[in-house]
């Protein structure tokens, strides 16, 4: 490793050792900054960045942390670096419900619709995905010293927050309680996946499509797992599902009372932060194909869309077609299809001239 890279690595290490926290008594960390510093050090160590790029990145991070420690917020991606992209979501509510309707008997499907933890998703057919709106919001992610676990965005001249509290009101998911589960044997795993090592959503879908259930209860329990990992905890179908959730599904009452909202918020928040982090580290590499960028978002990113509509009247007026007061709040919105990047960018420029709530 060159002397210059060694010096940069030392600067990165010093940043990692700094308590990127607020000056208040509670000393809340700034997770995004800590992750970026850690990733920067790793990329320098592994030689994934050139010396000039590494020096610019470390200098930028030093400035951001300095501002954060002074209580100022930092816009992580400036307007000049916002890029076009195609953004996909792993959530497809209409397709998920269509499949379940085909796999289950009428009695089983009606029983599924009454399960409290997923009831709201069984009727969520008006909230379309708008990757361009989502993308333009996350490009305005900001950080400051008092943010804790919330996400802060610069909309116009205002700094606005999305926290687990808003996420709970939007989704109707239980966002209170411990997500710790004991490691116990699962009857569902033993009965339906005895020959599978590491059950994925794909495996679960294959089993469900065979419609071979011992009884109606098992059909509902497996369907609950399928919905949870297709919608609030969405991810690629090849990702393995932790066996402890199958054990939890053995007990319907416990499954319905579990704080799925905590896990969904963490997954969504992580996906949003990762989007911005990846942009910062790849901005030079992507210049040649700036219009060919694409990424997929795990968790339940639709919640960020609803939050944006409720926060900015301009965004709501441009990209929603109807509003009717309902609870949870994601049920209130009917959204527009085929939204274009240029239209969204122009709408966000108009936010500068209006107020957000």
N, C-alpha and C positions, 0 to 999 in steps of 0.2 A: 504494500500500500504506500502511495506517495506521501511525502511529508505534508503536502497541502490537504490531502484527504484525511490524514491522521489529525491534523489541526481541526478540520471540520467535524470530525467524529467527536473530538473533545468538546467542541462547542455544543454539539447535539447532546452529549452526556450531561453537560452543565444545565442545559434546558430541562432535561429529564429529571434532574435533581431539584429543580426549582418548584416550590409549592404553588402551582398555578391555581391559586385560590383567591377568594375574595378577602378583603381586609376586615370583614365583619367577624363577629365572634364565632359564628357557626362554621367558618372556613370551608365553604362548599367547593368542591373541585370543579374544574372545567374539563369534562371528559374529552371533548373533541380536540382540545389543544394537546392534552396528554397523549392521545392516540396519534396525532399528527407528528409530534416530536419523536415518539417511539418508532413510527414507520420511517421517518426521515433518517434516523440513525441506522436502521436496518438496511435501507437502500444504499446508503453511503458505504456501509461495511461490506455489502455484497457486490459493490461496484456497479449497481444498476443505474447510477446517475453520473453524468460527467461532472468534472470539478466545478465548472462555471454554474451549471444548474444547481448543484448541491450548495454552493456558496450563496446563490440568490435565495434558495429555499430556506436555508438556515437563518439568513439575515431577515427574511420575511417573518419567520416564526418568532425570532427574537423580538421583533417590533410588535407583533400581535400579542405576545405574552406580556410585554412591557405595558401595553395599553390595557390589557385585561386586568393586570395587577393594580392599575390606577383607577379601575372602575369604569373604564370606557368599553363600549362594545365595538366589535370588529366585524365588518362585512367580509366573509371569507372568500367570496368570488365577486369581484367588481363587475360592473356592467360591461366593461370592455372585454371581459373574458367569458361572458355567457355564450354558450354554443348551442347549435341545433343538435337535436338527438331524437331518436325514436325510443320511447319509454314503454316498456311492457309491464303489466302486473300479472302475478300468478293467480290473482282472484278473478274468477268468472262465475258470478253468482247464478246467472241464468242457466249456464251449462251444468253447474253442480246440481241444481235443483231438478233439472230435466233428467239427469242420469238417475238420481235417487227416485224420482217418480217412476222411472222404468224398472228399477231393480226391486222396489218394495211393493207389497200388496197394498190395496187401498187402506186397509185397517192399520198396517204398519206405518204408512205415510202419515195418516191422521194422528197417530200416536207421536210420531216424530215432531210434528208441528206444535205439539203442546209442551215440548221440553223447554223450560225457562231460559236456559243458557244460550239457545240459538234461535228462539222464536222470532226475533226481529229480522234475522236474515232470511227467513222463509217467505217474507213479504217484501223484500228489498229488490224491486224490479225496475225502479225508475232512476237509480243512481249509476249512470254510465261512467266508464273510465275515461278520463281525459289526461293522457300522458303529458301533453304540452302545458296544461295548467300546472300539473304537479311539478314538472321540470322547472318552470319559471319561478315557482315558489321556492324550491330547494336551492336554486341558484342565489337566493337572497338570504340563506341561512347566516346567522350572525352568532357571535359568542361574546359574552362579557362575564365579569367576575362573579356575578351573583346568580348565574343561570341555574346552577344545580343540575337537576335531571330534566329540566324543561328545554324546549327548543325555542329559540328566538329568531325572528325574521325581520328584516328591514323592508317594510312596505311603505313606499313613498318616503315621507320624512319621519315616520313613526317606527318604533321598535315594538313588535307585538309578540306575544307568547303563546305557545301551544304546550300545555302540560298534560299530565295524566288525568287531571281533573276534567279538562275540556274533552279529552279523548273518551272518558267515561260517559259524559253527557251526550256526545255524538254517537257512540256505538251502542250504549246501553249494556255494555259488558260489565261484569263485576270486577272492579279495580281495587278492591280492598282485601287484604289477607295475605298469608304466606303461601308461596308456591312450592314449598318444600314437600316432597312426597317420599314415603319410605319405599325401599326396594322390596317388593313382595312378588310372589308368583301370580301370574294372570291366567285365569281360566280361559279367557277369550284367546289369548296367545296360544295356549296349549291345545285348544280345541280347533282353531281355524288356521294357525300358522306354525304348526309343530315342525314342519320341514323347511321353514324359512329362517335364515340367519340375518337378523336386522330387517324388520318390516318397513318398507317404504310406503309412501302414499300410492305408488303404482301397484304394489302388492295388495294393498287394502282395496283398491279399485277393482283389481282382478277378482278378488274374493267376493266383493259385493256384486259384481256383474254376473256371477254364477247363480246368485239368489238362492244359495243353499244354506239356509239358516236352520238351526235346531228348533227355534221358537221365535215368536214375535219380539220378545225382549232382546234377544241377541241381535236381531235385525236393527232395532232401534239403537242399541249400544254401538254397534259398528258404524251405523250411519252418523251418529253424533261425532265419533272420531273423524270420520270422513269430512264432515262439514267444518269442524274446528281447524283441520289441517289444510282445507281448501280455501277458507275465507279468513277468519281472524289471525290464524297462524300460517298463512299461505307461504309456500316455498316451492322449489323445483320438485317434481314428482319423484325424483331419485333420492331425495334426502330421507334418511332413516327417522322413524318415529320412536321416541324413547319408550321402552316397554312399560315404564311406570304409568303412562297414560292409558294403556290397555288395562292395567290393574285398576286404575281409577274408574274406568268405564264399567267395570264389574258392578259398581255401586252407583246406580243412577242418581240418587240423592246427592251423594258426594260429588259426582261429576257436574251436576247442575250448580252446586254451590261453590265450586272451585273458582278462584279469581283468574279466569282466562284473560280478562282485560289487562292484568299486570303483564302477562307474557306477551300479549298482542302489542301493547304499548312498547315494551322493550324491543320486540322484533321490528316494529315499524320505525321506532326512533333510531335503532342501529342501522337500518337500511337507508334512512335519510342521511345520516351522518356519513355513511360509507360512500354514498353518491358524491358528496362534496369532496371528501378526502381523495377519492379516486380522480376527480377532476383536477384537483390541485397538483397531484403527482404526475398526471398524464397530459397536462395542457400543452407541453412542447411536443410530445410524441404524437399528439392527435392533430397538429396543425395542418398536416398534409391532407387529412381526410376529415376535416372539421364537420362536414355535413353527413358523415357516415357513422357517427357515434351512436351507440345504443346501449341500453342497460335494462335490467329487469329488477323489480322492487318486491321484496318479501314483506311479510307482515300484512297489515291492512292499510295500505296507503290511501285508500278512498277517504279515510278520516281526515287526512290533510286537505283534500279537496273541499269537503264540507266546511272545515274550519276556515278556509280561505273565502268561501262564499259568504259565510257569516261575518267575517272580519272586514271584508271590503265590498261595499255596495257596487263599485265599478265592476269588479270581477264577477259578482253575482248577476248583474244585469246583462253582461256580455255572454256568459257561458252557462246560464241556467234558463230553463224555459217555463218553470212553474215553481211556486212555493206554497205549501200548505202546512200550517203549524202542526207538528206531530212529535211524539216522543217514541224512541230516542230521536235525536235531531237529524240523523242521517235520513230518516224517513220523510223529511219535509221537502226534499229537493228533487226536482226532475231536471236532469242535466242534458246539455246539448251534445250531439255527436259530431265527429269529423272536425274537431277544432284545429286550426292551423297555428303554427309557431308564430308567424308574423302578426297574426291577430292578437295572440296572447301577449306578445312583447309590447305591442301598441297599447293594449289595455293596462298593462302594468305601468307604462309611462304615464297614463292618465291618472293612476293612483296617486302620483306625486301632487296632483292638483286637487285631490279630494281627501276626505278623512276616512280613517279606519276605526272600527269599534273594538 
